[in-house]
Amino acid sequence: MTSRTVRRAHPAYRDDIGDLVTRRPLPGPAVEQIDPFLFLNHHGPQVYPPNNRGLPFGPHPHRGFETVTFILEGELSHLDTGGHESIIRAGGVQWMTAGSGLVHAELSPEAFKRTGGPLEILQLWVNLPARLKMTAPHYVGLQKDEIPVVTLDGGRARFALIAGTLDGVTGPIAPIGGTFMSTITLDPGATIALPAPRDRAVFLYLVRGDLTVGGTAVAQHHLVELAADGDSVEITAPGAAWFCSATPRRSTSRSSPTARSS
């Protein structure tokens, strides 16, 4: 297999929301979207004091796309007009298919507002193809222990496999668009080579540490856009690193979502 090279590494820009530390690599000045990935917010890391107001994401609408929320630290409650409700803690994931439309809220649970603590969250928006935009809304909330971990490179690479199949293991979420989604932890010196067909978008966002991707050094808080010049991607960690990766079954049409929120 030929390793794809890095077309560009896009920095995440600070765009705080009130007292919530926020970095946004997508969209950015040089990238509108990496089809079908529309939007990525990185909230935190930060520590909330006791008796805080919590997150500001009260009821707001979504339609025509999916939101995938990674809770890295802290906890997050979800409530929507489809009757879905959960509190997901560190290491867990919330996957909401907005489809034909719903209103949801993502807020800090009352216990977190009373006691405070560390908080870090990623939220990714994944566009739906035109034929699926009016699908029925759906929601899955997974705690950390419900997400299988696949190890590679002698245990130095650990994949928390959310969706898709890797090394004979299939993630617990079956997205209607067929997206592969995982968070990945690499120990110093770890090297992995993953399938990355040139006709598919591959999304990499480096949360912590540094990586070498397709021979190019990538720094923390950068989104990696790959060139379509190979059928795999080779990743090496000089030191410990943590990042998220996603690959759609195929690119969707470039239609925009019908509602936006923070």
VENVEN-V187390 format. One record per helix or strand of 3 or more residues. SS is the DSSP state (H for helix, E for strand). FROM is the first residue (numbers start at 1). TO is the last residue. If there is no record, write none. Layout:
ss=[SS SS]
from=[FROM FROM]
to=[TO TO]
This chain:
ss=[E E E E E E E E E H E H E H E H E E E E E E E E E]
from=[6 22 37 57 65 75 85 93 102 110 117 130 138 144 148 153 157 180 191 202 211 216 222 232 241]
to=[11 26 48 62 73 80 89 97 107 115 127 132 142 146 152 155 163 186 195 208 213 218 226 236 247]
